[in-house]
Amino acid sequence: MKFDYNSEYFNPEHVLECGQIFRFRKFGEGYIVLSADKACYVYVDGAKTIVECEDPDYFYGYFDLARDYSAIVNRAKSHNIPLLTRSADKFKGLRLLNQNKEEMLYSFIISQNNNIPRIKGIISRICEGLGEKRAFMGETYFTFPSSEKLAGAGKEFFKTAGCGYRDSFLAETSARVLKEGVSHLESLPAEELKKQLLTYKGVGAKVADCVALFGFGKRGSFPVDTWIEKIYKEDFNGTLTDRAKMTEYFQQTFGEDSGYIQQYLFYGKRENL
């Protein structure tokens, strides 16, 4: 099955290459995107972005297609911050994904002090080792493993997969998620959710903000990493040195649009806009 959407506000490259997702690869005219146990093929065809998949309802929600991003882009540009204006204009096809909560928790634990190619490699090896083998459009892929599979794998498996010191974080956190699940976190307000996420082994402030933003849909979250710190100093003439205070500053400045604006700023800076 397939469905389409206006490509001006849904550009697969902008969505996938901005650091919010690690399970995708170039394929054909676009990309194969993997989420939990599902796959889709997404590509641009003229004025339309096409999504081909077996579960259209899931991917319609996953790509956040019920939301009007033209209004978000306009609000971002209304702040009159040069980098933000340039980025929101050039990358107006960027959308925040609604990703699987458990997958985000494990993925962003792996992401800490790491680079994107390495993160993708580690996650891929974990999926190959513990996930189920599936086929989609003639391509083989592996599902993201359940917490049960992850918890049963043992610390040594994660070490072998290249997780380094994060091996114990994944072993302990997956055992806890297996026992407790994550559904009790879903209804929490953003501040309380972050507080609870920080109690998981291997989750610091930046990882908690990423999980809240990309997994739990808390669009007022604003993760601060080295790129955002650089932006804060160079583009906002900021003088704070504490990342928690930087997060607070950005959230006070951008409110409920914080998550969208964080991605425009991050992507724009990384692409030397």
N, C-alpha and C positions, 0 to 999 in steps of 0.2 A: 504494500500500500504506500501511497505517497500523498503529501500535501505541500502547499507552497505558502510563501509569505513575502511581503515587499522587501527586496534585498537592500534597500536604502537603510532600513532599521534592523536588518538581520544579515550580517556578513559573517560567514563561518570562520574566516581567517581572524577577524577581530574578536570573535567570541572565544575561539580556541587557543589563540596564541598569546593571550594576555595574562597567563599564569594562574587561572582559576581551575584548570582541569589538566590531568596528566595522562588520561587514557584515550588517546586519539592518534590517528596516523593518516598521512596523505594517501589518497586512493582515487584513481580515476580523475575526474574533474574537480574533486573536492577532498573530503575527509571521511573516514570511518570513525565514528564516535562510540565509545563503550561506556555504559553506565550500569553498575551492579551486574545483572545477568542479561542485559539487553544491548542491542547494537543498532545503529542507524548509519545511513550514508547521506551526507549533506553537501550540497554544491550550489553554486550560483548559475542560473540560466537567464541571462539578460536582466530584466527588472525583478525577477523572482528568485528566491532561495528555495530550493526543493529539498524536502526531507523524505527519504525512502526508508521504511522500517516495517516491522510486524506489529508494532504497538503504537499507533499514532497518538492516542490519548496521552500516553506516558511522555512521549517526546515533545508534544505540544506544551505540556506543563514544564518539562525539563528545560526547554529553551525560553520559558517565560513569555510565551507568545500572546497571552491574554492582556499583557501590560502595554500601555502606550509609551514608547520610549521617545517619541518626538517631544513630549512635554518634559521628560527628564533632561534631554539634551538642551532644550531651551532654558530650563532652570539652571543647569550647569553653566551655560554661557552667560547668564545674567549676573554672575558674580564678578565678571570683568577681570578675571585672573588670566593673563596671557596664555600660559601653558595649558590651563584647563579649557579655555575657549578654543585653542588650536586643536587640542586632543578630542574634545567632545564633537567638534566639527568634522575632523578627519575620520574618527572612529565611531561615528554615530551608529554603525552597525553592530557595536558591541552590546551584548545583553548578559545580564548576570544569570547564571544557570541555577536551577533548583536540583541539586545533586543529592545522591543517596547519603544519608546522615552517617551511617557507620563507615562507609567508604571514605567519606571526607575526614572523619576522625583519624583513621589509620593513615590516610594519604598525607595529611598535614603533619602528623608526627614524623613521618619519613622525610618530609620536606625541610625540617629545621636544619639550619647550617648546611644546606645542600643546594646543588644547581639542578635546573629543570631536566637536562638529558639524563643525569644520574638518578633523579627521582623516578622518572619514567621507566628507566631500566630496572630499578629495584621493584617497583610495583608490577611490572611485566613479569619478572621472575617469580614473584609471590603468586600471581594469578596462574602462571603456568604450572607451578608446583602444587597449588591447592585448589584452584578453580576447576570448573567443568569445561571440557573442550566442546566448542560449538562451531557451526559453520554459518556464514552470512555472505551473500553475494559471491560465493566461490572462495571466500577467504576464511581462514581459521582464526578463531579468537578464543580467549579463556574468560570465563566469568570472574567477577571479583568474589573471592571466597567468603563464606559465612563466618561469623564470629566463632562458631563452633569449630570450624576447620582451622581457623587461625589460632584459637586457644589450644587446640590439640597438637599443633605443629611443634611446639617447643622452641626455646630460645635459640638452639643450635641451627634450626632451619632458617631463622631470620638472619643470623650471622652469615650463613652460607649464601643467602640471597643478596648480601652486600649491605645490610642495614647498619653495620658497625655498632656503635654504642647504643643505637636505638633498638637493638634486639630485645633487651629486657623491657623497654617501654611497650613494645608491641605485644610481647608475651603477657605482661601483667594487665595491660589495658584490655586486650581481647578476652582474657579470663574474666575480668570484671564485667565487660559488656555481655558476655555469654550468661553470666549470673543475673545481671540486673536489666539487660536491654537498654534502649535509649528512649523509649516512648514517654517515660516520665519527665524527660527534658523538654519535650515538644511544646508544652503549654507555658513554659516559664518565660517571663519577660526577659528582655535582652540582658539586662544587668545581672540578674540572678542566674541566667543560663551561663554567662561567662564565668561567674563565680564557681558554678558546679563543674564546668569543663576544666577549670584550673585544678580540680582535685584528681584528675586522671593522670596517671604516670606518663611523663613525656610531653605534657601539654603546658606550655607557657603562654604568656599574654598574646603574642602574635598568632600562635597556632589556634588558641581559643577564639580569637576574633575571626580568623579564616574559616574555622568550622562553623561558627555562628552565622557568618555571612553566606558561605557557599553551600552549607548543608542544612541549616535551620532557617534560612531565609530572613535573617535579621539584618535588614537593609540599612539600619542605622549604625552598623558596625564599621570600624575603620582600622584595619590591620596596619601596623607600622613596622616596616622592615628597613634595611639599609637604603633602598631606593627612596622610600617615603621620607626618611630622615634627610636625605640629600635634597629632595624637593622642598621640604620644610625650610631648610637653611637657604637654599638658592632662590626659590620662587616665592617664598612667603616671608623672607628675611627674618626667620624665627630665631629666637635666642635660647629656647628651652633645650635642655640636654637629656631630660628624662623622657623615655618613650611613652610611658603611661600618661604623662602630661601632654605630650604631642597628640596622642589619641584623643584625649579630652578636648584639646583645642580644636582639632578637626571636626569632632562630633558637635561641638557647640557652634562651629561656623556653618556646617552643612546639614545638620539635623538628620532627618529621615532619608536624605539623599546621600548620606556619607559613603555608603558602600559603592554606589555607582560612581561617585566622584573619585573615590580612591582608585578605582580601576582605570578611569580616564587618565588620571595623573600618573599612575604607575606605568601604564602602557605608553603614554605620550613621552615620558622621560626616557624610558628604555629605548624608544624608537627615535630618540634625538629630535623631537619636534621643536 
